[in-house]
Amino acid sequence: MSTRIGRIGLCTLALGLGAAGLAAARDRAPDRPASGAPASHDLVPPPKRDSVKLRFDKDTITVTFSRVEAKSERVFGKMIPFDTVWRIGGSPQGGGGPTIFRTTVPLQLTGVPRLEPGSYVLYAVTHEHIGARECQSLAMELKTDFSAMAANPWRLYLNTVPADSSTTYDETRDAARVIMYTCELDNFEEKLNIRLLRNGGKTGQVAMAWGEYQGWIDFRVLDR
């Protein structure tokens, strides 16, 4: 009789320890769906989409882009390798949709006599610039310095590939290749930021700032 009671006690103790172990495992394990897919808090949220617009009478220039984060890392030369074509707004970690440049009016860009109205996906090629002038310098000083010293400038590509197509770059679809002016930012820009600036009645700039650098191009609105 005592042997039977002892066996019942051991079984009860084992069941209690097993239940405690399962409870502890539940406390330690992350919440995951039954399918084995990662839990929602494990997924990286997509970057915020942003848009800027500049109006010229009844016409508009619009840029839509993803505000991808640098996470305090050096951007150009590390996150985005130098001397390679980069789809602006994309990141090596994934995420970030294409940057779309839309114009309803023809434009003159640096080295490009006429860009027709339409939608374009923006790509860029960046290069290391040692001793770049700080962005707080006067614009004319920056351009003079650029013209005299930058033998290997950054370039902006406006590509006609559909925005919802593959991220693979197709150089045969380039509508324009534009030299970019560049300068070194005084403060680190953690999120990609694109601005449209008006300089005069029919002139302006498209400026891109991220990480340590800012790059920009000039444009002039043309008659139809």
Legacy VTK file of the C-alpha trace (Angstrom):
# vtk DataFile Version 3.0
C-alpha trace
ASCII
DATASET POLYDATA
POINTS 224 float
0.000 0.000 0.000
2.775 2.428 0.934
4.581 1.580 -2.317
1.441 2.479 -4.329
1.050 5.774 -2.456
4.704 6.559 -3.104
4.277 5.967 -6.815
1.213 8.229 -6.922
3.185 10.964 -5.135
6.061 10.745 -7.617
3.665 10.947 -10.574
1.974 13.989 -9.049
5.344 15.651 -8.473
6.442 14.945 -12.073
3.235 16.379 -13.493
3.636 19.500 -11.361
7.239 20.023 -12.483
6.229 19.518 -16.129
3.464 22.102 -15.893
5.819 24.583 -14.234
8.409 24.011 -16.947
5.867 24.647 -19.693
4.736 27.850 -17.997
8.311 29.088 -17.718
8.960 28.260 -21.373
5.867 30.231 -22.364
7.156 33.220 -20.359
10.565 33.075 -22.059
9.477 32.378 -25.659
8.447 35.242 -27.947
4.902 35.333 -29.182
4.883 33.738 -32.647
2.018 32.646 -34.884
1.299 28.941 -35.060
2.587 28.869 -38.635
6.129 29.635 -37.468
6.173 33.036 -39.170
7.859 35.852 -37.219
5.716 37.749 -34.777
4.496 41.193 -35.717
6.946 42.889 -33.317
9.869 41.126 -35.084
9.054 42.730 -38.444
10.745 45.974 -39.520
8.069 48.544 -40.402
8.366 50.024 -43.900
9.817 53.538 -44.112
7.357 56.405 -44.142
6.462 57.698 -47.609
6.693 61.444 -48.011
5.979 63.904 -50.814
7.059 67.448 -51.692
5.529 69.706 -54.338
6.434 72.952 -56.083
3.884 74.861 -58.169
4.553 77.045 -61.201
1.267 78.672 -62.187
-0.909 75.698 -63.176
1.993 73.248 -63.419
3.601 71.226 -60.645
6.804 69.340 -59.852
6.371 66.580 -57.274
8.811 64.168 -55.645
7.538 61.152 -53.676
10.091 59.185 -51.640
10.681 56.857 -48.673
12.309 58.363 -45.586
14.729 55.479 -45.038
16.834 55.653 -41.863
20.606 55.610 -41.574
20.480 54.451 -37.918
23.483 56.679 -37.131
25.726 54.778 -39.550
27.862 56.337 -42.234
25.636 56.333 -45.306
27.682 56.918 -48.445
30.657 54.616 -48.711
29.169 52.157 -46.191
25.387 51.656 -46.355
25.398 52.876 -49.963
28.675 51.866 -51.677
30.497 54.469 -53.703
30.724 54.097 -57.486
27.575 51.983 -57.819
24.094 52.806 -59.108
21.682 53.268 -56.215
17.905 53.540 -56.489
17.234 56.564 -54.285
15.013 55.592 -51.368
16.088 51.941 -51.300
18.340 50.521 -48.576
20.565 47.409 -48.466
18.500 46.132 -45.516
15.403 46.117 -47.699
12.356 48.312 -47.642
11.887 51.712 -49.142
10.020 52.240 -52.380
11.298 54.083 -55.441
11.663 57.849 -55.513
9.291 59.239 -58.142
9.940 62.590 -59.817
6.873 63.953 -61.642
6.693 67.104 -63.711
3.776 68.457 -65.699
5.976 70.976 -67.481
9.194 70.601 -69.546
12.403 71.382 -67.652
15.971 72.357 -68.470
18.524 70.614 -66.232
22.289 70.976 -65.965
23.627 69.507 -69.199
20.121 68.464 -70.301
18.478 70.983 -72.677
14.965 69.582 -72.259
13.281 66.993 -70.046
9.751 66.254 -71.194
6.810 66.161 -68.749
6.321 62.752 -67.183
7.169 60.451 -64.256
10.710 59.274 -63.617
12.350 56.933 -61.102
15.452 58.506 -59.557
18.804 56.717 -59.335
22.173 58.124 -58.297
25.866 57.295 -58.469
27.939 58.718 -55.611
31.709 59.042 -55.239
33.992 59.800 -52.348
34.691 63.512 -52.017
37.631 64.287 -49.754
37.641 67.809 -48.376
34.142 68.662 -49.599
33.010 72.170 -48.744
30.457 72.525 -45.937
26.851 73.181 -46.953
26.670 76.437 -44.988
28.964 78.024 -47.581
27.433 80.310 -50.200
25.882 78.460 -53.134
28.116 80.246 -55.647
31.232 79.242 -53.680
30.050 75.638 -53.650
29.500 75.612 -57.412
32.836 77.314 -58.135
34.613 74.855 -55.880
32.748 72.001 -57.534
33.616 73.119 -61.063
37.289 73.546 -60.248
37.918 70.430 -58.147
35.292 67.714 -58.660
36.751 65.520 -61.387
34.377 62.692 -60.439
30.992 64.270 -59.586
27.861 62.616 -58.293
25.217 61.986 -60.928
21.442 61.791 -60.848
19.673 59.500 -63.330
16.033 60.063 -64.294
14.778 56.721 -65.530
11.552 55.852 -67.343
11.198 52.340 -65.880
7.716 51.861 -64.343
7.722 52.560 -60.621
6.110 49.199 -59.771
8.552 47.122 -61.822
11.735 45.354 -60.742
14.333 47.316 -58.782
16.993 46.288 -61.316
18.511 49.332 -62.995
18.183 49.508 -66.794
20.463 52.193 -68.224
18.691 52.038 -71.597
15.645 53.610 -69.918
17.497 56.741 -68.741
15.794 59.921 -69.943
18.478 62.180 -68.443
21.770 62.027 -66.554
22.479 65.127 -64.509
25.597 66.234 -62.626
24.875 66.873 -58.930
26.470 69.559 -56.787
27.453 68.214 -53.362
28.427 69.545 -49.963
29.078 68.166 -46.486
26.326 68.613 -43.909
27.123 70.185 -40.559
24.714 67.796 -38.777
24.048 64.136 -39.552
20.747 63.680 -41.416
19.384 60.378 -40.073
16.457 60.061 -42.494
16.572 60.623 -46.228
15.115 64.037 -46.960
14.299 65.541 -50.363
13.294 69.176 -50.878
12.119 71.285 -53.796
13.411 74.864 -53.614
12.420 77.882 -55.686
15.274 80.231 -56.620
13.412 82.670 -58.815
10.403 82.997 -61.060
11.068 79.871 -63.147
14.163 78.334 -61.551
14.665 75.997 -58.637
16.565 73.078 -57.138
15.956 69.453 -56.218
17.988 68.785 -53.057
18.658 65.409 -51.409
20.170 65.177 -47.906
21.075 61.983 -46.072
23.818 61.062 -43.644
26.846 63.295 -44.116
26.094 64.822 -47.527
23.650 66.906 -49.478
23.413 66.786 -53.246
21.300 68.926 -55.550
20.563 69.813 -59.151
19.322 73.049 -60.705
16.348 73.277 -63.048
14.557 75.878 -65.156
10.924 75.689 -66.234
10.589 75.868 -70.040
7.783 77.047 -72.229
5.713 74.315 -73.802
LINES 1 225
224 0 1 2 3 4 5 6 7 8 9 10 11 12 13 14 15 16 17 18 19 20 21 22 23 24 25 26 27 28 29 30 31 32 33 34 35 36 37 38 39 40 41 42 43 44 45 46 47 48 49 50 51 52 53 54 55 56 57 58 59 60 61 62 63 64 65 66 67 68 69 70 71 72 73 74 75 76 77 78 79 80 81 82 83 84 85 86 87 88 89 90 91 92 93 94 95 96 97 98 99 100 101 102 103 104 105 106 107 108 109 110 111 112 113 114 115 116 117 118 119 120 121 122 123 124 125 126 127 128 129 130 131 132 133 134 135 136 137 138 139 140 141 142 143 144 145 146 147 148 149 150 151 152 153 154 155 156 157 158 159 160 161 162 163 164 165 166 167 168 169 170 171 172 173 174 175 176 177 178 179 180 181 182 183 184 185 186 187 188 189 190 191 192 193 194 195 196 197 198 199 200 201 202 203 204 205 206 207 208 209 210 211 212 213 214 215 216 217 218 219 220 221 222 223
